[in-house]
Amino acid sequence: MGRLTVQPAAKADGQMGAFVEAFTRRVEAMPPGQCPVGMVLGQLQASMAQTCGKCTPCAQGMPKIAALLRDVAEFRATETTVGEIRAKAALLRDTADCAVGWQAGQMVLEGLDAFADEFASHVEAGTCAPGMRQTVPCVTLCPAHVNVPAYIALAEEGRFAEAVKMIRKDNPFPTACALVCEHPCEERCRRTMVDAPVNIRGIKKHIVDTVAADTVETPAPLPSTGKRVAVVGAGPSGLTCAYFLALMGHEVVVYEARKKLGGMMRYGIPAYRFPRERLDEDIRAILGAGFIEVKTECAVDAAEMAKLAGWYDAVYVAIGAQGGKTLALEGADAEGVMSAVDLLGVVGDGEHPDFTGKKVVVIGGGNVAMDCARTSVRLGAESVTVAYRRRLEDMTALPAEVESAIAEGVEMMCLQAPERIEVDAEGRVMALVCQPQRIGAVKRGRPAPVAADKPELRLEADIVLIAVGQAIESAPFEEYGMEADRTYFVADQYLRAMGQEGVFVGGDCQWGPKTVIMAIAAGKTAAANIDHELGFHHELDCGAAVPPARPNDRTAYGRVQVAERPACERKHDFEGVEVPMTDEEAAQECRRCLRCDVYGIGALTGRGLESW
């Protein structure tokens, strides 16, 4: 045996990791509005850098495909070019020796299909498709298009009340989104290229922790228009719509079926994640914005809906998705089985069922399942188990929620598909029986579970909570005449209910259960479109100005995370689990913002911001 060495054969391999990591971060920060043709070309060029060049399909095929894609990207292509690209990409995929060539060919083919309109526009019109331009990532990816760089800059200067005003320009729930938003604004943050995305939600939380939202005055409403609008549902979408309409000078009456306002923010999100007093801060500020009358415990049926449509100049239906879905399981009607939505609704009303000494099994893998599991721990359960038919990494719940649940003692039983519920002679739950699964091929973006050749698993249970989705109670409105597709209300792109004059719909009841910020975005959109429908186009002044940008600090920093109280402490109460950022931490996080609204593309596109 000859002499061996532990050094890599290629000396550059030892340094390649850092370059690959930087390249990965750049891909993660791919800006919205990127030309898809250029993106496909860029990915192919990366593949060309990876190929060994041994086989002819890679060595000769990739450069030819890249040349054709460059012709398309630079508007020099003819009608036959796209067909040529497709043929050569299929040949590359089918004949390349290894995964580098196969994946490159497959990627090009998928790009041709996914972005067919963009390729056609490049060839036929000699330009990118309409609307294709880069924008400020955080603003674009926030469904409500909040001016994120502006409120971060205000926070950095210590002008927290103005930061609240800037947020409320597009989102009247700054506190709600500071605590429970899934922060899509962070997904393509350009700071990722330097180190990691800015903790935008954390900064927002520091803002409202420093200055409570209900202590910051709302803008004075515009002069009365004499128009009256009814809002059905006082969740995030309905109250957002009411807020903006009231500021525009319209008279608003909100109809809410429950005792208190807030919708699923109150009746679906546990208090340890969103303390009720913090929700009330946002609601008090909203109700102080103009003339908003609220009628609680006032359910709207078909007859009442007909009256509202006749009495008011416009109606916005935002009833959310407040019903709980169930599963077609044997024993699902047993005593001790309940939907997650029902449990969270009871707790939201201030009632705390006693789970002391009981074994709880939760079916599901989303945020609601985690909420139920963590709530059950706080209700005194002896044990809490989550049964989920996919892998842990396939759960739709936020990773932070899964980690927190595990830290609080929740056991995750993954790859377990519910089969039936065992019931005793008195009709009470005894156990959930599951069929073990193995992970299979990817379908619709996630690996699909397949029944495994293993014996059934029996999970003892006194209580089974079903957290597999939420239902929309659309029947009364369908009886009135509103069109629904599988209980989802049908509306056009402006949220006008199909076939109804002056009736708008939005939020979870129109597109299915989503997030708080998406419901807020629907309410904002509905308010603007109702205002337009009533013959107006009001401009609203939030009372805060965008600060000038400071020079960027491009020193790499660690991202400041929002900490939680110790699990051994927090699992015994419903107090808020998150610990406030310190002033020092918040200041550092604010300085990490690169002010994309001023530097780069923001300077060329009116800062890339959506406005009224």
C-alpha positions in Angstrom: 0.0 0.0 0.0 1.4 3.4 -0.9 1.4 6.5 1.2 -2.0 8.1 1.9 -2.9 11.7 2.8 -5.9 13.2 4.6 -5.7 16.3 2.5 -8.3 16.7 -0.3 -7.0 15.8 -3.8 -8.1 19.2 -5.1 -6.7 21.9 -2.8 -9.7 24.2 -3.5 -12.2 21.7 -2.1 -11.2 22.7 1.4 -12.2 26.3 0.7 -15.2 25.5 -1.6 -17.7 25.2 1.3 -17.7 28.9 2.1 -18.3 29.8 -1.5 -21.1 27.3 -1.9 -22.8 28.6 1.3 -22.6 32.1 0.0 -24.1 30.9 -3.3 -26.9 29.1 -1.5 -27.7 32.3 0.4 -27.9 34.2 -2.8 -30.4 31.7 -4.2 -32.5 32.0 -1.1 -32.6 35.7 -1.5 -33.8 35.5 -5.1 -35.8 38.7 -5.4 -39.5 38.8 -6.4 -40.0 40.0 -9.9 -37.0 38.2 -11.3 -37.3 37.4 -15.0 -38.0 33.6 -15.1 -36.1 33.3 -18.4 -33.0 34.8 -16.8 -33.5 32.6 -13.8 -33.6 29.4 -15.9 -30.5 30.5 -17.8 -28.7 31.2 -14.5 -29.5 27.8 -13.1 -28.3 26.1 -16.3 -25.0 28.1 -16.1 -24.6 26.9 -12.5 -25.0 23.3 -13.8 -22.4 23.9 -16.5 -20.0 24.8 -13.7 -20.7 21.5 -12.0 -20.4 19.1 -14.9 -17.3 17.0 -15.3 -17.7 17.2 -19.1 -17.2 13.4 -19.5 -20.4 12.7 -21.5 -21.4 14.4 -24.7 -24.9 15.5 -23.6 -23.4 17.7 -20.8 -20.2 18.8 -22.6 -22.0 19.8 -25.8 -25.7 20.0 -25.0 -25.5 22.4 -22.1 -23.6 25.2 -23.9 -26.0 24.9 -26.9 -29.1 25.2 -24.6 -27.5 28.1 -22.8 -26.9 29.9 -26.1 -30.5 29.5 -27.1 -31.8 30.6 -23.7 -29.6 33.7 -24.0 -31.2 34.5 -27.3 -34.6 34.3 -25.6 -33.5 36.4 -22.6 -32.1 39.1 -24.9 -35.1 39.1 -27.2 -33.3 37.7 -30.2 -35.2 34.4 -30.4 -37.6 33.2 -33.1 -40.7 31.0 -32.8 -38.7 27.9 -33.4 -36.1 28.7 -30.6 -38.3 27.5 -27.7 -39.0 24.2 -29.5 -35.3 23.7 -30.1 -34.6 24.3 -26.4 -37.3 21.8 -25.4 -35.9 19.1 -27.7 -32.3 19.6 -26.6 -33.2 19.7 -22.9 -35.2 16.5 -23.3 -32.2 14.9 -24.9 -29.9 16.1 -22.1 -32.3 14.8 -19.5 -32.6 11.4 -21.1 -29.1 10.7 -22.1 -26.8 12.3 -19.5 -24.7 9.9 -17.5 -25.2 11.5 -14.1 -27.6 13.6 -12.0 -25.9 16.9 -13.0 -27.0 16.6 -16.6 -30.3 14.9 -15.8 -31.4 17.6 -13.4 -30.2 20.4 -15.7 -32.4 19.1 -18.6 -35.3 18.5 -16.3 -35.0 21.9 -14.8 -35.1 23.6 -18.2 -38.2 21.6 -19.2 -40.0 22.5 -16.0 -39.1 26.1 -16.6 -40.5 26.1 -20.1 -43.8 24.7 -18.8 -44.0 26.8 -15.6 -43.1 30.1 -17.4 -44.7 29.5 -20.8 -46.3 32.9 -20.9 -43.0 34.6 -20.1 -41.1 32.7 -22.8 -43.8 33.6 -25.3 -43.7 37.3 -24.3 -39.9 37.3 -24.9 -40.3 35.8 -28.3 -43.5 37.4 -29.6 -43.5 40.8 -27.9 -39.8 41.3 -27.4 -40.2 42.2 -23.8 -40.9 40.7 -20.3 -44.5 39.9 -19.5 -46.5 42.8 -17.9 -45.7 43.3 -14.2 -42.4 41.6 -14.4 -40.0 43.8 -12.4 -38.0 43.5 -9.3 -39.4 45.1 -6.2 -38.5 45.5 -2.5 -38.7 41.9 -1.3 -40.1 42.4 2.2 -42.8 44.8 1.0 -43.8 42.7 -1.9 -44.0 39.4 0.0 -46.0 41.0 2.9 -49.6 40.3 1.8 -50.6 43.7 3.1 -47.6 45.4 1.5 -46.6 47.2 4.7 -43.6 49.6 4.3 -41.2 47.4 6.3 -38.0 49.4 5.7 -39.7 52.6 6.8 -40.9 51.3 10.2 -37.6 49.6 10.9 -35.8 52.9 10.2 -38.2 54.7 12.5 -37.6 52.1 15.2 -33.8 52.4 14.8 -34.2 56.1 15.6 -36.4 55.4 18.6 -39.5 56.9 17.0 -41.7 54.0 18.0 -45.1 55.8 17.9 -44.4 56.8 14.3 -43.3 53.2 13.6 -46.8 52.1 14.8 -48.4 54.7 12.5 -46.3 53.5 9.6 -47.4 49.9 10.1 -51.1 50.9 10.5 -51.0 52.7 7.2 -51.5 49.2 5.7 -52.1 47.0 8.7 -54.2 48.1 11.7 -53.1 45.0 13.7 -49.4 45.8 14.5 -49.6 43.9 17.8 -51.2 40.8 16.3 -48.6 40.6 13.5 -45.8 41.3 16.0 -46.8 38.2 17.9 -48.3 35.6 15.5 -47.5 36.6 12.0 -45.7 33.9 10.0 -43.5 36.7 8.6 -43.4 35.9 4.8 -41.7 39.3 4.6 -38.5 37.6 5.7 -38.4 34.9 3.0 -36.4 36.8 0.4 -34.7 39.4 2.6 -31.5 40.6 0.8 -29.7 40.6 4.1 -29.6 36.8 3.6 -26.7 37.4 1.1 -24.7 38.8 4.0 -25.7 36.6 6.9 -29.4 35.9 7.6 -32.8 37.5 7.1 -33.6 40.5 9.3 -35.8 39.5 12.2 -38.7 41.7 11.0 -41.3 40.2 13.3 -39.0 40.6 16.2 -38.4 44.3 15.5 -42.2 44.8 15.2 -42.7 43.1 18.5 -40.1 45.4 20.1 -42.0 48.4 18.7 -45.4 47.4 20.2 -43.7 46.2 23.4 -42.2 49.6 23.8 -45.3 51.7 22.8 -48.7 49.9 23.1 -50.8 50.3 19.9 -53.8 51.8 21.7 -51.7 54.6 23.1 -50.8 55.8 19.5 -53.4 58.0 18.0 -55.0 57.0 14.8 -55.4 59.4 11.9 -58.4 61.7 12.0 -61.2 60.3 9.8 -61.9 62.2 6.5 -65.2 64.1 6.2 -68.3 62.0 6.2 -69.4 60.6 2.9 -72.9 59.8 4.0 -72.4 56.2 2.8 -73.1 53.2 5.1 -71.3 49.8 5.0 -72.0 46.6 6.9 -69.2 44.3 7.8 -70.2 40.7 8.7 -67.5 39.2 10.9 -65.2 40.9 13.4 -62.0 38.9 12.7 -58.8 40.4 11.3 -60.3 40.8 7.8 -63.6 42.4 8.9 -62.0 44.8 11.4 -59.3 45.8 8.9 -62.0 46.6 6.4 -64.0 48.5 9.0 -60.9 50.5 10.1 -60.0 51.8 6.7 -63.6 52.5 5.6 -64.1 54.5 8.8 -61.0 56.5 8.1 -62.3 57.2 4.7 -65.4 58.8 6.2 -67.9 56.0 5.6 -70.2 54.9 8.4 -69.5 51.2 9.4 -71.6 48.7 11.3 -69.9 45.5 12.3 -72.0 42.3 12.9 -70.3 39.6 15.0 -71.8 36.3 16.1 -69.6 35.8 19.2 -69.5 37.7 22.4 -66.2 39.4 21.7 -64.3 40.8 18.7 -61.2 39.3 17.1 -62.4 36.2 15.3 -59.9 33.3 15.2 -57.2 35.6 16.7 -59.2 35.3 20.0 -60.9 32.0 19.5 -58.3 30.1 17.6 -54.9 31.3 18.8 -54.1 30.4 22.5 -53.4 33.2 24.9 -49.8 32.0 25.6 -49.0 32.9 22.0 -51.3 36.0 21.8 -52.3 37.4 25.2 -55.9 38.7 25.0 -54.9 42.1 26.5 -52.5 42.5 23.6 -55.3 41.7 21.1 -57.5 44.3 22.8 -54.8 47.0 22.3 -55.2 46.7 18.5 -59.0 46.4 18.7 -59.3 49.5 20.9 -57.2 51.5 18.4 -59.3 50.3 15.5 -62.6 51.2 17.1 -61.3 54.7 17.8 -60.5 55.3 14.1 -63.9 56.7 13.1 -67.6 56.0 13.4 -67.7 52.2 13.8 -70.7 50.6 15.5 -70.4 47.0 16.7 -73.1 44.5 17.3 -72.0 41.4 19.1 -73.9 38.1 19.5 -75.6 39.0 16.2 -75.5 36.1 13.9 -76.4 36.8 10.2 -78.7 34.3 8.5 -80.2 34.4 5.0 -83.0 36.7 6.0 -80.7 39.1 7.9 -78.3 39.1 5.0 -81.1 40.2 2.6 -81.9 43.0 5.0 -78.3 44.2 5.2 -78.0 44.2 1.4 -81.0 46.4 1.2 -80.1 48.7 4.1 -76.5 49.4 3.3 -74.6 50.8 0.3 -72.2 47.9 0.5 -71.7 44.7 2.5 -68.4 43.0 3.3 -68.7 39.3 4.3 -65.7 38.1 6.3 -66.9 35.3 8.4 -63.6 33.4 8.4 -63.4 29.6 8.7 -64.5 28.9 12.3 -65.9 25.4 12.0 -63.8 22.4 12.8 -63.3 19.6 10.2 -63.5 16.0 11.3 -62.3 12.6 10.0 -64.3 9.7 8.7 -63.0 7.4 11.5 -64.7 4.6 13.3 -65.4 6.0 16.8 -65.1 9.7 15.8 -68.4 10.4 17.5 -67.3 9.0 20.9 -67.3 11.0 24.1 -63.9 12.6 24.5 -63.4 13.3 20.7 -63.6 17.0 19.8 -62.3 19.2 17.0 -59.3 21.4 17.7 -61.3 24.5 16.7 -63.9 23.7 19.4 -61.3 23.3 22.1 -59.5 26.5 21.2 -62.9 28.4 21.0 -63.8 27.3 24.5 -60.4 28.4 25.8 -60.8 31.6 23.9 -63.9 32.4 25.8 -62.0 32.1 29.1 -63.1 28.6 30.0 -60.4 26.1 30.8 -61.4 22.4 30.7 -59.7 20.2 33.3 -57.4 17.7 31.6 -55.7 16.8 34.8 -54.4 13.2 34.7 -55.7 12.6 31.2 -54.0 11.2 28.1 -54.5 13.5 25.1 -53.8 12.5 21.5 -53.9 15.2 18.8 -54.3 14.3 15.1 -52.6 16.6 12.7 -49.3 18.4 12.0 -50.2 22.1 11.4 -50.0 25.1 13.7 -53.5 24.4 15.0 -52.4 20.9 16.1 -49.4 22.4 17.9 -51.7 25.0 19.6 -54.0 22.2 20.8 -51.1 20.1 22.0 -49.5 23.0 23.9 -52.9 24.1 25.3 -53.5 20.5 26.5 -50.2 20.6 28.4 -51.4 23.8 30.2 -54.8 22.3 31.0 -53.0 19.6 33.1 -52.8 16.6 30.8 -50.8 13.7 32.0 -49.4 13.1 28.5 -49.9 14.8 25.1 -49.1 13.0 21.9 -49.3 14.3 18.3 -50.1 11.6 15.7 -49.1 12.7 12.2 -49.1 10.6 9.1 -46.0 12.2 7.5 -42.5 12.9 8.8 -41.6 15.6 11.3 -39.9 17.7 8.6 -43.1 17.5 6.5 -45.2 19.2 9.2 -46.9 22.4 8.0 -46.5 23.9 11.5 -43.8 26.5 11.9 -40.6 24.8 13.0 -40.4 27.0 16.0 -43.9 25.9 17.1 -42.9 22.2 16.8 -39.7 22.8 18.7 -41.6 24.6 21.5 -44.2 21.8 21.7 -41.4 19.2 22.1 -39.6 21.3 24.7 -42.9 21.4 26.7 -43.2 17.6 26.7 -45.3 16.9 23.7 -44.4 13.6 22.0 -44.4 13.5 18.2 -45.5 10.2 16.7 -44.8 10.6 13.1 -45.6 8.3 10.1 -48.7 7.2 12.0 -52.0 7.4 10.0 -55.2 7.4 12.2 -57.1 4.2 11.5 -59.9 4.1 14.1 -60.8 5.3 17.6 -61.4 2.6 20.2 -64.4 3.1 22.5 -65.4 1.5 25.7 -68.9 0.1 26.6 -70.1 3.5 27.8 -69.1 5.2 24.5 -66.0 6.9 25.8 -62.6 7.1 24.1 -60.0 4.5 25.0 -57.4 4.8 22.3 -56.4 6.0 18.9 -55.3 3.1 16.6 -52.8 4.1 13.9 -51.5 2.3 10.8 -47.7 2.9 10.6 -46.5 4.5 7.4 -43.4 4.6 5.3 -42.4 7.7 3.3 -42.8 7.4 -0.4 -42.5 9.3 -3.6 -43.0 13.1 -3.8 -46.5 14.2 -4.7 -47.6 17.8 -4.9 -44.4 19.0 -3.4 -44.1 16.7 -0.4 -43.1 13.1 0.1 -46.4 11.1 0.4 -46.9 8.5 3.1 -47.6 4.9 2.2 -49.0 2.2 4.5 -46.0 0.2 5.9 -45.9 -3.5 6.5 -45.9 -3.1 10.3 -48.4 -3.9 13.1 -50.9 -1.2 14.1 -49.9 1.1 16.9 -52.4 1.7 19.8 -52.1 5.1 21.5 -54.1 5.1 24.8 -56.2 8.2 25.0 -58.9 9.8 27.2 -59.2 12.7 24.8 -58.7 12.8 21.0 -58.4 16.2 19.4 -58.8 16.4 15.6 -56.8 19.2 14.1 -57.0 18.5 10.3 -58.5 21.8 9.1 -61.2 24.4 9.4 -64.6 24.6 7.8 -66.6 27.6 6.4 -70.1 27.9 7.6 -71.4 29.3 4.3 -74.9 27.7 4.2 -76.9 30.8 5.4 -75.2 33.0 2.8 -75.7 30.4 0.0 -79.4 30.4 1.0 -79.4 34.1 0.5 -78.0 33.6 -3.0 -74.2 34.0 -2.7 -72.2 31.6 -4.9 -69.9 29.2 -3.2 -67.5 26.5 -4.4 -67.1 23.7 -1.7 -68.2 26.3 0.9 -65.6 28.9 -0.3 -67.4 32.1 -1.5 -66.7 32.9 -5.1 -65.5 36.4 -5.9 -63.7 38.2 -8.7 -60.2 39.7 -8.4 -61.7 42.8 -6.7 -63.4 40.6 -4.1 -66.9 41.3 -5.4 -69.2 38.4 -4.7 -70.3 36.8 -7.9 -73.8 37.7 -9.0 -74.3 40.1 -6.1 -74.5 43.9 -6.3 -72.6 45.7 -3.6 -71.6 42.6 -1.8 -67.9 41.8 -1.2 -66.2 38.8 0.4 -62.7 38.1 1.6 -60.4 36.3 3.9 -60.6 32.7 5.0 -64.2 32.3 3.8 -63.1 33.1 0.3 -59.8 31.3 -0.1 -59.7 28.8 2.8 -57.9 28.9 6.1 -54.7 30.9 5.8 -52.9 33.4 8.0 -53.8 36.5 10.0 -51.8 38.8 7.6 -53.5 37.4 4.6 -56.9 38.1 6.2 -55.7 41.6 6.9 -54.6 42.0 3.3 -58.1 41.0 2.1 -59.7 43.5 4.4 -57.5 46.3 3.2 -58.2 45.3 -0.5 -61.9 45.2 0.2 -62.0 48.6 1.8 -60.2 50.2 -1.1 -62.5 48.5 -3.7 -65.7 49.3 -1.7 -64.5 52.9 -1.5 -64.0 52.9 -5.3 -67.4 51.2 -5.9 -69.1 54.0 -3.8 -67.6 56.6 -6.2 -64.5 57.7 -4.2 -60.8 57.3 -4.3 -59.6 58.4 -0.8 -56.0 58.9 0.0 -55.0 58.2 3.6 -52.2 59.9 5.6 -50.7 57.7 8.3 -49.1 60.7 10.1 -45.5 59.4 9.7 -42.8 60.1 7.2 -40.2 57.7 5.8 -36.7 58.5 7.3 -33.7 59.0 5.1 -31.5 56.0 4.7 -28.2 55.6 6.5 -25.2 54.0 4.9 -25.5 50.2 5.0 -23.7 48.2 7.6 -22.6 45.1 5.7 -20.6 43.5 8.6 -21.9 40.0 9.1 -23.9 39.6 12.4 -25.7 36.8 14.0 -29.5 37.2 13.7 -31.2 38.1 17.0 -33.9 35.6 17.8 -37.0 36.2 20.0 -36.5 34.1 23.1 -39.1 32.2 25.1 -39.5 31.7 28.8 -38.1 28.3 30.0 -40.3 25.4 29.0 -40.5 24.1 32.6 -42.0 27.4 33.6 -44.2 28.5 30.7 -46.0 25.1 30.2 -47.9 25.7 33.5 -49.7 28.9 32.5 -51.3 30.8 29.7 -49.1 33.9 30.0 -47.2 35.1 26.9 -44.2 32.8 26.2 -42.0 35.2 24.4 -39.4 37.4 26.1 -39.0 41.0 24.8 -35.9 42.0 22.9 -33.7 44.4 24.7 -33.1 47.8 23.3 -29.5 46.8 22.4 -30.7 43.7 20.5 -33.4 45.6 18.7 -31.0 48.4 17.7 -28.5 45.8 16.2 -31.3 44.1 14.3 -32.6 47.4 12.9 -29.0 48.2 11.7 -28.9 45.0 9.7 -31.7 46.3 7.3 -30.2 47.2 4.0 -32.9 49.8 3.1 -33.8 48.1 -0.3 -36.4 50.8 -0.7 -33.6 53.4 -1.3 -30.6 51.4 -2.3 -30.8 49.2 -5.5 -34.1 48.6 -7.3 -36.1 50.7 -4.8 -34.6 53.8 -6.2 -35.7 53.0 -9.7 -39.3 52.0 -9.1 -40.8 54.5 -6.7 -39.2 52.4 -4.0 -41.2 49.4 -5.1 -44.0 50.1 -2.6 -47.7 49.5 -2.9 -49.9 52.5 -1.8 -53.5 53.3 -1.7 
